[in-house]
Amino acid sequence: MRRPPATALWLSLPALLILAVPFVTLFGLTPWTHFRLAWGDSNAIATSLGLGALSLMLVIFSGLPLAWWLAQARGKLRLVAEILVLIPLLTPPLAMGILLVSAWGPYSPAGSLLARAGIALTNNPAAFVLAQWYGALPYFVMAARAAFADVPVVILEAGRTLGASPWQRFWRLSLPLASSGLATAVALAWVRAMGEFGIVMIFAYFPQGMPVKLYNNLQNDGVDAVYVLLWLLLLFTLPVPLACFALTRRNAQNRRQMLP
């Protein structure tokens, strides 16, 4: 295996340094002798973890079929669907929050119909889940679509020739072969959902998750009041993408070992 030239490593140092400085600084500035939660932090942790897990399941179950269809489809209908996925992805989170309020808030047509049925979609757990769902779904779909698109067409065609149904080709061929890319999609969705601030701030301020609670602690008590919750946000957010990264790395190593 060829190694990259040493010049490339030296040219990479500024990028590595700028990425590492905030985390090194966090170690140094954390008040370890007064390491305790602020009032309400435990509720924010429970909200983010519980509702975030529910949002992630909704993202996977709704986004997986769409991503697979986008990878297989052709024509104008696919183009329309891709645009519908890209627009929320490219829309700033604060603007997306305003759009959700306009679409599902109590004064919108849909919100009025839901209100008649006794359902509200602002400042409650359902709104929180919906905000995270909107924030994470486009990222998952685009990453999962790329994973499915990398599955060799000849393998899927061989499965079809051998009599496999579309469901069997999806379950037995596409999913296993795209597992590394799908792990990346799950990691992106989890990080996006757990860290969502702009949409949640506008559309579902209550119940407060960790990002909104961090903002409130910073505004009310200063930067020293946020470090404990910040550490916990990292602790609960990072294991999922790190595990997905490890899975992707292991699969890549296995494929290299299978090559002659």
LUMFIDREN-434010 format. One line per 5 residues: number of its first residue (from 0); their letters; for each residue x, y, z of N, C-alpha, C. Coordinates in Angstrom, 2 decimals. Layout:
NUM> a> X:Y:Z:X:Y:Z:X:Y:Z ~ ...
//
This chain:
0> mrrpp> 0.85:-1.20:0.00:0.00:0.00:0.00:0.88:1.25:0.00 ~ 0.58:2.17:-0.90:1.37:3.39:-1.00:1.01:4.34:0.13 ~ 2.03:4.97:0.69:1.81:5.96:1.73:1.76:7.35:1.13 ~ 0.93:8.24:1.70:0.89:9.61:1.18:2.20:10.31:1.46 ~ 2.59:11.27:0.62:3.85:11.98:0.85:3.81:12.79:2.15
5> atalw> 5.00:13.00:2.71:5.08:13.73:3.98:4.56:15.16:3.84 ~ 4.67:15.72:2.64:4.17:17.09:2.44:2.68:17.18:2.71 ~ 1.95:16.12:2.33:0.50:16.13:2.56:0.19:16.18:4.05 ~ 0.99:15.47:4.85:0.77:15.51:6.31:1.00:16.91:6.85 ~ 2.08:17.56:6.44:2.36:18.91:6.94:1.29:19.90:6.50
10> lslpa> 0.80:19.75:5.29:-0.27:20.63:4.82:-1.59:20.36:5.54 ~ -1.73:19.17:6.12:-2.96:18.81:6.85:-2.96:19.33:8.27 ~ -1.81:19.71:8.80:-1.72:20.11:10.20:-2.61:21.31:10.54 ~ -2.71:22.37:9.70:-3.62:23.48:10.08:-5.06:23.03:10.28 ~ -5.54:22.15:9.39:-6.92:21.67:9.53:-7.07:20.84:10.80
15> llila> -6.12:19.96:11.08:-6.18:19.14:12.29:-6.10:20.00:13.54 ~ -5.28:21.04:13.49:-5.12:21.91:14.65:-6.39:22.68:14.94 ~ -7.01:23.24:13.89:-8.21:24.04:14.11:-9.37:23.18:14.59 ~ -9.36:21.89:14.21:-10.39:20.98:14.69:-10.17:20.57:16.14 ~ -8.91:20.47:16.55:-8.60:19.97:17.89:-8.65:21.03:18.97
20> vpfvt> -8.37:22.29:18.61:-8.23:23.35:19.62:-9.46:23.49:20.52 ~ -10.71:23.51:20.00:-11.85:23.68:20.90:-11.97:22.57:21.94 ~ -11.66:21.34:21.57:-11.80:20.23:22.51:-10.67:20.22:23.54 ~ -9.49:20.59:23.10:-8.39:20.72:24.07:-8.71:21.84:25.05 ~ -9.26:22.94:24.54:-9.64:24.05:25.40:-10.72:23.64:26.40
25> lfglt> -11.65:22.80:25.95:-12.72:22.33:26.84:-12.15:21.58:28.03 ~ -11.15:20.76:27.82:-10.51:20.06:28.92:-9.92:21.04:29.93 ~ -9.30:22.09:29.41:-8.62:23.02:30.30:-9.56:23.95:31.05 ~ -10.70:24.30:30.45:-11.61:25.27:31.06:-12.71:24.66:31.92 ~ -12.90:23.36:31.82:-13.96:22.73:32.62:-13.65:22.84:34.11
30> pwthf> -14.58:23.37:34.91:-14.36:23.47:36.37:-14.54:22.11:37.04 ~ -13.51:21.29:37.01:-13.63:19.92:37.49:-13.95:19.86:38.98 ~ -13.56:20.86:39.74:-13.84:20.84:41.18:-15.29:21.18:41.49 ~ -16.01:21.78:40.54:-17.43:22.12:40.73:-18.25:21.49:39.60 ~ -17.98:20.23:39.35:-18.59:19.53:38.22:-19.95:18.99:38.65
35> rlawg> -21.00:19.77:38.44:-22.34:19.33:38.83:-23.37:19.93:37.86 ~ -24.49:19.25:37.79:-25.55:19.69:36.89:-26.24:20.93:37.42 ~ -26.70:21.78:36.50:-27.52:22.92:36.88:-28.97:22.47:37.02 ~ -29.80:23.35:37.57:-31.20:23.01:37.75:-31.87:22.75:36.41 ~ -32.57:21.62:36.31:-33.29:21.27:35.10:-32.49:20.52:34.06
40> dsnai> -31.18:20.36:34.29:-30.35:19.66:33.29:-30.75:18.20:33.14 ~ -31.10:17.54:34.24:-31.46:16.12:34.16:-32.71:15.92:33.30 ~ -33.67:16.83:33.40:-34.86:16.72:32.55:-34.50:16.92:31.08 ~ -33.58:17.83:30.81:-33.15:18.06:29.43:-32.46:16.83:28.86 ~ -31.66:16.16:29.70:-30.98:14.94:29.24:-32.00:13.86:28.91
45> atslg> -32.97:13.66:29.80:-34.00:12.64:29.55:-34.81:12.97:28.29 ~ -35.11:14.24:28.10:-35.87:14.65:26.91:-35.09:14.36:25.64 ~ -33.83:14.76:25.60:-33.03:14.55:24.40:-32.84:13.08:24.09 ~ -32.53:12.28:25.10:-32.26:10.87:24.86:-33.53:10.11:24.48 ~ -34.60:10.32:25.26:-35.83:9.57:24.99:-36.48:9.96:23.68
50> lgals> -36.73:11.25:23.49:-37.39:11.70:22.28:-36.44:11.63:21.07 ~ -35.12:11.79:21.33:-34.16:11.65:20.24:-34.13:10.24:19.69 ~ -34.21:9.23:20.57:-34.24:7.84:20.12:-35.49:7.56:19.30 ~ -36.63:8.11:19.74:-37.87:7.95:18.98:-37.76:8.63:17.62 ~ -37.19:9.81:17.58:-37.00:10.52:16.32:-36.10:9.73:15.37
55> lmlvi> -35.04:9.14:15.91:-34.12:8.37:15.07:-34.84:7.18:14.45 ~ -35.68:6.49:15.22:-36.42:5.36:14.66:-37.35:5.81:13.55 ~ -38.01:6.95:13.75:-38.89:7.47:12.70:-38.09:7.85:11.45 ~ -36.92:8.43:11.65:-36.07:8.80:10.52:-35.67:7.56:9.74 ~ -35.26:6.50:10.43:-34.82:5.28:9.75:-35.97:4.62:9.02
60> fsglp> -37.10:4.43:9.69:-38.23:3.73:9.08:-38.83:4.50:7.91 ~ -38.84:5.83:7.98:-39.41:6.61:6.88:-38.37:6.90:5.80 ~ -37.10:7.03:6.18:-36.08:7.41:5.22:-35.48:6.27:4.44 ~ -35.48:5.06:5.02:-34.84:3.92:4.35:-35.54:3.56:3.03 ~ -36.86:3.42:3.01:-37.50:3.13:1.71:-37.29:4.24:0.68
65> lawwl> -37.34:5.49:1.13:-37.14:6.60:0.20:-35.74:6.59:-0.37 ~ -34.74:6.34:0.48:-33.35:6.31:0.01:-33.15:5.18:-0.99 ~ -33.72:4.01:-0.71:-33.57:2.88:-1.62:-34.25:3.16:-2.95 ~ -35.45:3.77:-2.89:-36.16:4.10:-4.13:-35.39:5.12:-4.94 ~ -34.83:6.14:-4.29:-34.05:7.14:-5.01:-32.84:6.53:-5.69
70> aqarg> -32.24:5.52:-5.06:-31.07:4.88:-5.65:-31.43:4.01:-6.85 ~ -32.70:3.53:-6.90:-33.10:2.62:-7.97:-33.87:3.31:-9.08 ~ -34.58:4.39:-8.76:-35.51:5.00:-9.72:-34.76:5.82:-10.77 ~ -35.45:6.11:-11.83:-34.95:6.97:-12.91:-36.09:7.89:-13.34 ~ -35.73:8.96:-14.02:-36.75:9.81:-14.60:-37.05:11.05:-13.78
75> klrlv> -38.08:11.79:-14.24:-38.41:13.08:-13.64:-38.96:12.95:-12.23 ~ -39.67:11.86:-11.95:-40.24:11.69:-10.62:-39.14:11.61:-9.57 ~ -38.05:10.93:-9.90:-36.93:10.87:-8.97:-36.33:12.25:-8.76 ~ -36.23:13.03:-9.83:-35.68:14.39:-9.72:-36.54:15.24:-8.79 ~ -37.85:15.13:-8.92:-38.75:15.88:-8.04:-38.55:15.45:-6.59
80> aeilv> -38.44:14.15:-6.36:-38.25:13.65:-5.00:-36.91:14.12:-4.43 ~ -35.85:14.12:-5.23:-34.55:14.59:-4.76:-34.61:16.06:-4.37 ~ -35.33:16.86:-5.15:-35.46:18.29:-4.83:-36.21:18.45:-3.51 ~ -37.24:17.65:-3.31:-38.01:17.72:-2.06:-37.16:17.35:-0.85 ~ -36.16:16.50:-1.05:-35.25:16.14:0.05:-34.20:17.22:0.25
85> lipll> -33.70:17.78:-0.85:-32.62:18.75:-0.77:-33.07:20.09:-0.19 ~ -34.30:20.50:-0.47:-34.76:21.81:0.00:-34.71:21.91:1.52 ~ -35.27:20.95:2.29:-35.13:21.03:3.75:-33.67:20.92:4.21 ~ -32.88:20.14:3.47:-31.47:19.99:3.83:-30.73:21.32:3.73 ~ -31.07:22.13:2.72:-30.37:23.38:2.48:-31.01:24.57:3.19
90> tppla> -32.21:24.38:3.75:-32.88:25.48:4.43:-32.28:25.70:5.81 ~ -31.91:26.93:6.19:-31.36:27.18:7.53:-32.33:26.71:8.61 ~ -31.80:26.14:9.72:-32.68:25.58:10.75:-33.70:26.57:11.30 ~ -33.30:27.82:11.54:-34.26:28.79:12.06:-35.40:29.01:11.08 ~ -35.07:29.09:9.79:-36.12:29.24:8.79:-37.00:28.01:8.74
95> mgill> -36.39:26.83:8.93:-37.17:25.60:8.93:-38.13:25.57:10.11 ~ -37.71:26.09:11.25:-38.59:26.16:12.41:-39.79:27.05:12.15 ~ -39.55:28.19:11.50:-40.65:29.10:11.17:-41.61:28.43:10.19 ~ -41.06:27.68:9.23:-41.90:26.98:8.27:-42.75:25.92:8.94 ~ -42.19:25.22:9.92:-42.97:24.22:10.64:-44.10:24.86:11.44
100> vsawg> -43.80:25.99:12.07:-44.86:26.70:12.79:-45.96:27.13:11.82 ~ -45.55:27.60:10.64:-46.54:28.04:9.64:-47.37:26.87:9.13 ~ -46.74:25.69:9.04:-47.43:24.53:8.48:-48.26:23.77:9.51 ~ -47.73:23.66:10.74:-48.37:22.81:11.75:-48.80:23.57:13.00 ~ -48.55:24.86:13.04:-48.91:25.65:14.21:-50.41:25.77:14.38
105> pyspa> -50.85:26.32:15.51:-52.29:26.37:15.82:-53.10:27.22:14.86 ~ -52.45:28.16:14.14:-53.19:29.05:13.25:-53.08:28.64:11.79 ~ -52.44:27.51:11.52:-52.35:27.01:10.16:-53.57:26.14:9.84 ~ -53.85:25.92:8.57:-54.99:25.04:8.24:-54.85:23.64:8.83 ~ -53.65:23.05:8.69:-53.45:21.71:9.26:-53.53:21.75:10.78
110> gslla> -52.96:22.79:11.39:-53.01:22.91:12.84:-54.42:23.09:13.35 ~ -55.26:23.81:12.61:-56.65:24.00:13.03:-57.41:22.68:12.99 ~ -57.15:21.87:11.96:-57.81:20.56:11.89:-57.36:19.66:13.04 ~ -56.06:19.69:13.34:-55.56:18.89:14.45:-56.13:19.38:15.78 ~ -56.28:20.70:15.91:-56.82:21.25:17.16:-58.25:20.78:17.39
115> ragia> -59.03:20.64:16.33:-60.39:20.14:16.48:-60.41:18.71:17.00 ~ -59.36:17.97:16.68:-59.25:16.60:17.18:-58.54:16.53:18.53 ~ -58.22:17.70:19.09:-57.56:17.74:20.38:-56.07:17.49:20.33 ~ -55.48:17.71:19.17:-54.05:17.47:18.98:-53.35:18.79:18.74 ~ -52.26:19.03:19.46:-51.45:20.25:19.26:-50.03:19.83:18.89
120> ltnnp> -49.41:20.60:18.00:-48.05:20.28:17.55:-47.10:21.45:17.74 ~ -47.22:22.12:18.87:-46.24:23.13:19.24:-45.97:23.03:20.74 ~ -44.68:23.14:21.08:-44.26:23.17:22.49:-44.78:21.98:23.29 ~ -44.59:20.79:22.72:-44.92:19.56:23.44:-44.02:18.44:22.89 ~ -44.04:17.26:23.51:-43.15:16.19:23.03:-43.36:15.82:21.57
125> aafvl> -44.61:15.82:21.10:-44.85:15.48:19.70:-44.18:16.50:18.77 ~ -44.25:17.78:19.12:-43.60:18.81:18.32:-42.08:18.65:18.37 ~ -41.55:18.29:19.53:-40.10:18.08:19.67:-39.64:16.96:18.74 ~ -40.38:15.85:18.73:-40.03:14.72:17.86:-40.14:15.13:16.39 ~ -41.20:15.86:16.05:-41.38:16.31:14.67:-40.24:17.22:14.23
130> aqwyg> -39.79:18.11:15.12:-38.69:19.02:14.79:-37.40:18.23:14.53 ~ -37.10:17.26:15.39:-35.90:16.45:15.18:-36.04:15.61:13.92 ~ -37.21:15.10:13.65:-37.46:14.30:12.47:-37.18:15.11:11.21 ~ -37.72:16.30:11.14:-37.47:17.18:10.00:-35.98:17.52:9.87 ~ -35.33:17.75:11.01:-33.94:18.15:10.96:-33.01:17.05:10.50
135> alpyf> -33.30:15.80:10.88:-32.38:14.70:10.61:-32.71:13.91:9.34 ~ -33.97:13.89:8.94:-34.38:13.03:7.82:-33.63:13.30:6.52 ~ -33.48:14.57:6.07:-32.78:14.76:4.80:-31.34:14.27:4.82 ~ -30.65:14.44:5.94:-29.26:13.97:6.04:-29.21:12.45:5.93 ~ -30.13:11.78:6.61:-30.15:10.32:6.54:-30.45:9.85:5.12
140> vmaar> -31.44:10.46:4.48:-31.85:10.01:3.15:-30.72:10.17:2.15 ~ -30.04:11.30:2.16:-28.97:11.52:1.18:-27.80:10.57:1.41 ~ -27.43:10.34:2.67:-26.32:9.42:2.94:-26.72:7.98:2.62 ~ -27.95:7.58:2.99:-28.39:6.22:2.70:-28.56:6.00:1.20 ~ -29.02:7.01:0.49:-29.15:6.91:-0.96:-27.79:6.64:-1.60
145> aafad> -26.76:7.36:-1.15:-25.41:7.13:-1.68:-24.93:5.72:-1.38 ~ -25.28:5.21:-0.20:-24.89:3.84:0.17:-25.56:2.82:-0.74 ~ -26.85:2.98:-0.99:-27.54:2.05:-1.88:-27.05:2.18:-3.32 ~ -26.70:3.39:-3.74:-26.23:3.59:-5.11:-24.90:2.91:-5.35 ~ -24.12:2.67:-4.29:-22.82:2.01:-4.43:-22.94:0.50:-4.55
150> vpvvi> -24.12:-0.06:-4.31:-24.30:-1.50:-4.46:-24.20:-1.85:-5.94 ~ -23.33:-2.78:-6.32:-23.18:-3.12:-7.75:-24.49:-3.59:-8.38 ~ -24.82:-3.00:-9.51:-26.07:-3.35:-10.19:-26.05:-4.81:-10.63 ~ -24.88:-5.33:-10.99:-24.81:-6.71:-11.48:-25.26:-7.70:-10.41 ~ -24.99:-7.38:-9.14:-25.42:-8.28:-8.07:-26.94:-8.27:-7.95
155> leagr> -27.54:-7.09:-8.02:-29.00:-7.00:-7.95:-29.64:-7.68:-9.16 ~ -29.04:-7.51:-10.33:-29.57:-8.16:-11.52:-29.44:-9.67:-11.43 ~ -28.34:-10.14:-10.85:-28.18:-11.59:-10.65:-29.25:-12.13:-9.71 ~ -29.55:-11.38:-8.66:-30.61:-11.79:-7.75:-31.96:-11.84:-8.45 ~ -32.23:-10.84:-9.30:-33.50:-10.85:-10.04:-33.57:-12.02:-11.00
160> tlgas> -32.44:-12.34:-11.65:-32.41:-13.46:-12.58:-32.66:-14.78:-11.87 ~ -32.18:-14.88:-10.63:-32.37:-16.11:-9.85:-33.75:-16.19:-9.20 ~ -34.59:-15.19:-9.46:-35.96:-15.26:-8.97:-36.23:-14.53:-7.67 ~ -35.28:-13.74:-7.19:-35.50:-13.00:-5.95:-36.49:-11.87:-6.19 ~ -37.41:-11.71:-5.25:-38.38:-10.62:-5.34:-37.72:-9.29:-5.00
165> pwqrf> -38.36:-8.16:-5.32:-37.78:-6.87:-4.93:-37.50:-6.79:-3.43 ~ -38.40:-7.31:-2.60:-38.17:-7.30:-1.16:-36.95:-8.13:-0.80 ~ -36.78:-9.31:-1.40:-35.62:-10.15:-1.12:-34.33:-9.50:-1.59 ~ -34.38:-8.82:-2.74:-33.18:-8.13:-3.20:-32.81:-6.99:-2.27 ~ -33.84:-6.33:-1.75:-33.57:-5.25:-0.79:-33.01:-5.81:0.50
170> wrlsl> -33.65:-6.81:1.08:-33.31:-7.31:2.41:-32.03:-8.14:2.41 ~ -31.84:-8.96:1.39:-30.72:-9.92:1.39:-29.50:-9.42:0.63 ~ -29.67:-8.44:-0.26:-28.55:-7.96:-1.06:-28.22:-6.50:-0.76 ~ -29.19:-5.62:-0.96:-28.90:-4.19:-0.82:-28.51:-3.81:0.60 ~ -29.29:-4.25:1.58:-29.00:-3.87:2.96:-27.62:-4.35:3.43
175> plass> -27.26:-5.64:3.27:-25.93:-6.05:3.72:-24.79:-5.34:3.00 ~ -24.93:-5.17:1.68:-23.85:-4.57:0.91:-23.72:-3.07:1.19 ~ -24.80:-2.44:1.60:-24.78:-0.99:1.87:-24.62:-0.70:3.36 ~ -24.31:-1.72:4.17:-24.33:-1.55:5.63:-23.37:-0.47:6.12 ~ -22.19:-0.37:5.51:-21.23:0.65:5.96:-21.77:2.05:5.72
180> glata> -22.29:2.29:4.54:-22.84:3.61:4.24:-24.09:3.90:5.06 ~ -24.89:2.87:5.33:-26.08:3.07:6.15:-25.70:3.39:7.59 ~ -24.61:2.81:8.07:-24.13:3.16:9.42:-23.76:4.63:9.48 ~ -23.13:5.14:8.42:-22.82:6.57:8.36:-24.09:7.40:8.36 ~ -25.11:6.95:7.63:-26.38:7.68:7.58:-27.03:7.74:8.96
185> valaw> -27.00:6.62:9.69:-27.57:6.59:11.04:-26.80:7.54:11.96 ~ -25.46:7.53:11.83:-24.64:8.41:12.66:-24.98:9.88:12.39 ~ -25.10:10.25:11.12:-25.45:11.63:10.78:-26.82:12.01:11.34 ~ -27.77:11.09:11.20:-29.12:11.38:11.69:-29.14:11.55:13.20 ~ -28.41:10.70:13.93:-28.39:10.79:15.39:-27.76:12.09:15.85
190> vramg> -26.62:12.44:15.27:-25.94:13.69:15.65:-26.81:14.89:15.31 ~ -27.45:14.83:14.15:-28.32:15.95:13.74:-29.51:16.09:14.67 ~ -30.11:14.97:15.04:-31.28:15.03:15.92:-30.90:15.50:17.32 ~ -29.83:14.95:17.86:-29.43:15.31:19.23:-28.97:16.77:19.32 ~ -28.36:17.26:18.27:-27.83:18.63:18.29:-28.76:19.67:17.72
195> efgiv> -29.96:19.27:17.30:-30.87:20.21:16.66:-31.25:21.34:17.63 ~ -31.03:22.57:17.19:-31.32:23.73:18.02:-32.29:24.69:17.35 ~ -32.00:25.07:16.12:-32.79:26.11:15.47:-34.25:25.74:15.30 ~ -34.51:24.55:14.75:-35.89:24.13:14.53:-36.61:23.95:15.86 ~ -35.93:23.30:16.81:-36.54:23.05:18.12:-36.81:24.35:18.85
200> mifay> -35.89:25.29:18.76:-36.03:26.57:19.46:-37.30:27.30:19.03 ~ -37.63:27.23:17.75:-38.79:27.95:17.22:-40.07:27.13:17.39 ~ -39.98:25.85:17.09:-41.18:25.03:16.96:-41.54:24.28:18.24 ~ -40.54:23.91:19.04:-40.81:23.10:20.23:-39.88:23.52:21.36 ~ -40.05:24.76:21.80:-39.19:25.26:22.89:-39.35:24.43:24.16
205> fpqgm> -40.54:23.94:24.40:-40.80:23.02:25.50:-41.29:21.70:24.90 ~ -40.86:20.54:25.46:-39.91:20.40:26.56:-38.48:20.68:26.08 ~ -37.67:21.21:26.94:-36.32:21.61:26.55:-35.38:20.41:26.52 ~ -34.72:20.24:25.37:-33.66:19.26:25.26:-32.32:19.88:25.64 ~ -31.26:19.13:25.49:-29.95:19.60:25.91:-29.46:20.84:25.15
210> pvkly> -29.62:20.93:23.82:-29.14:22.14:23.14:-29.82:23.41:23.62 ~ -31.15:23.38:23.75:-31.86:24.57:24.21:-31.51:24.87:25.66 ~ -31.37:23.84:26.49:-31.00:24.06:27.89:-29.59:24.64:28.00 ~ -28.69:24.21:27.14:-27.35:24.81:27.11:-27.43:26.29:26.81 ~ -28.25:26.67:25.85:-28.42:28.07:25.49:-28.99:28.86:26.67
215> nnlqn> -29.99:28.31:27.34:-30.58:29.00:28.48:-29.59:29.15:29.63 ~ -28.83:28.09:29.90:-27.81:28.17:30.97:-26.78:29.24:30.65 ~ -26.40:29.30:29.38:-25.41:30.30:28.97:-25.95:31.71:29.14 ~ -27.21:31.90:28.76:-27.81:33.23:28.87:-28.04:33.65:30.32 ~ -28.45:32.70:31.16:-28.83:33.04:32.53:-27.66:33.06:33.51
220> dgvda> -26.74:32.10:33.36:-25.70:31.92:34.38:-24.28:32.04:33.86 ~ -24.10:32.25:32.57:-22.75:32.40:32.05:-22.15:31.09:31.59 ~ -20.97:31.19:31.01:-20.36:30.04:30.35:-19.98:28.95:31.34 ~ -19.68:29.29:32.59:-19.28:28.27:33.56:-20.41:27.30:33.88 ~ -21.65:27.69:33.59:-22.80:26.84:33.92:-23.11:25.82:32.84
225> vyvll> -22.37:25.82:31.74:-22.75:24.95:30.62:-21.82:23.75:30.45 ~ -20.68:23.75:31.13:-19.67:22.74:30.82:-20.13:21.33:31.16 ~ -20.80:21.14:32.27:-21.22:19.79:32.65:-22.22:19.23:31.63 ~ -23.23:20.03:31.29:-24.20:19.57:30.32:-23.57:19.41:28.94 ~ -22.59:20.25:28.61:-21.89:20.11:27.34:-21.14:18.79:27.27
230> wllll> -20.46:18.43:28.36:-19.78:17.14:28.40:-20.76:15.99:28.23 ~ -21.91:16.08:28.88:-22.90:15.02:28.79:-23.51:14.94:27.40 ~ -23.70:16.10:26.76:-24.19:16.09:25.39:-23.21:15.35:24.48 ~ -21.92:15.62:24.65:-20.91:14.91:23.87:-20.88:13.43:24.22 ~ -21.02:13.12:25.51:-20.96:11.73:25.96:-22.10:10.89:25.37
235> ftlpv> -23.29:11.48:25.26:-24.43:10.73:24.76:-24.55:10.80:23.24 ~ -23.92:11.77:22.62:-24.03:11.92:21.17:-22.95:11.16:20.42 ~ -21.72:11.21:20.90:-20.59:10.69:20.13:-20.50:9.17:20.03 ~ -20.93:8.38:21.04:-20.76:6.93:20.90:-21.42:6.33:19.67 ~ -22.60:6.81:19.26:-23.26:6.25:18.09:-22.43:6.47:16.82
240> placf> -22.01:7.70:16.50:-21.18:7.85:15.30:-19.84:7.15:15.40 ~ -19.25:7.10:16.59:-17.98:6.39:16.74:-18.15:4.89:16.50 ~ -19.25:4.32:16.99:-19.52:2.91:16.73:-19.75:2.66:15.24 ~ -20.47:3.57:14.59:-20.71:3.44:13.15:-19.40:3.58:12.37 ~ -18.53:4.47:12.83:-17.22:4.62:12.19:-16.40:3.33:12.34
245> altrr> -16.46:2.72:13.52:-15.73:1.47:13.74:-16.28:0.37:12.84 ~ -17.61:0.31:12.68:-18.21:-0.69:11.79:-17.78:-0.48:10.36 ~ -17.78:0.77:9.91:-17.36:1.08:8.55:-15.90:0.71:8.33 ~ -15.07:1.01:9.30:-13.64:0.69:9.19:-13.41:-0.81:9.14 ~ -14.16:-1.56:9.97:-14.00:-3.01:9.99:-14.45:-3.63:8.67
250> naqnr> -15.57:-3.14:8.13:-16.05:-3.67:6.85:-15.06:-3.37:5.73 ~ -14.46:-2.17:5.77:-13.47:-1.83:4.74:-12.24:-2.74:4.84 ~ -11.81:-3.04:6.05:-10.68:-3.94:6.23:-11.00:-5.35:5.75 ~ -12.23:-5.80:6.03:-12.63:-7.13:5.58:-12.65:-7.21:4.06 ~ -13.13:-6.15:3.40:-13.15:-6.16:1.95:-11.73:-6.16:1.38
255> rqmlp> -10.83:-5.42:1.99:-9.44:-5.42:1.51:-8.80:-6.80:1.68 ~ -9.12:-7.50:2.76:-8.56:-8.83:2.97:-9.08:-9.84:1.97 ~ -10.30:-9.61:1.45:-10.88:-10.54:0.49:-10.33:-10.35:-0.91 ~ -9.74:-9.16:-1.16:-9.18:-8.90:-2.47:-7.91:-9.71:-2.69 ~ -7.65:-10.17:-3.91:-6.42:-10.93:-4.16:-5.18:-10.07:-4.05
//
